[in-house]
Amino acid sequence: MLIFKADLRDLVHVASGWVYVEDASGEVPGCRLHFFMNEDTETDYYTEIAYSNITYSKDKWVYLEGKATVPPNIDKINLRVTLHGGGGAAAA
């Protein structure tokens, strides 16, 4: 979880990294980054969400990069790598 101070809000934040996408089902899975943004008082899963484009690949390393602008009301960001479809696994 990333916690932001007031002077870091309204800036574009970039998260990136290499992920190995492995697939056992024969389908080509998609992989993407999600930015789940919360206010301190949030009681649900997230206040806002931003995400990267889906990269489709299997059995190799792929580079993911996502960007999110943090609105003034946001206090925390959770960053998640998500595998979509394919029934495989991803390792960062």
Sequence and secondary structure as in RCSB ss.txt:
>XXXX:A:sequence
MLIFKADLRDLVHVASGWVYVEDASGEVPGCRLHFFMNEDTETDYYTEIAYSNITYSKDKWVYLEGKATVPPNID
KINLRVTLHGGGGAAAA
>XXXX:A:secstr
 EE  GGGTTSEEEEEEEEEEE SSSS  EEEEEEEEE TT  SS SEEEE   EE  SEEEEEEEEEE  TT  
EEEEEEEEESTT EEE 
